[in-house]
């Protein structure tokens, strides 16, 4: 593993995160989107993340485990699945104990009146984006551009509707449109931080690669189940959200197959 690979992994995770800001650009021109369209777009994002978790993280993680540890598929799968559970459990702990606020669910985590409401939103969005950057960084940490590129594209794709949803929600709460755009962009940029962490760690310790891939997948799966899907099913648009999820899964499966 060389410095160029680490730099590429950092750049890719940062670029994927900044697509959040590109997706949020319409907030400068429109006041709102129909809720049904918003739920369908978030469903699409969930489908992309779901497919990426299995095809770009869990599957390659099992393959890497077999090669790195010279073990069978079952033993490698046991290692990766344990890491998946650890990733989901870690995100659950962060979600429970870090003060943050959801757009509909309200405040969660420890009460802290000194935190301005806008920063509670920023924390919530950042918590959502952290595992995505980690996933891209770890994928590039395998010293394989072929594994990292489809995942970076997938994360970027699903960040666009998320960015618009976040920006419109903030604008609806009374924040100026430029401020809503800036906040959405900044929260996506945090993916570069965990991306750098992921690619650096696995580059220095190759045996951590299958564990890191599984951990990142578990964190993403928790976000899908705990945050995105419930959000898309709150307003009676379950069929549209499910259709969006299926479409996102299909698009990511095609991208992973054609670009890998």
Beta strands, then each sheet from edge to edge (+ up, - down):
strand 1: 100-102
strand 2: 106-108
sheet 1: 1+ 2-
end
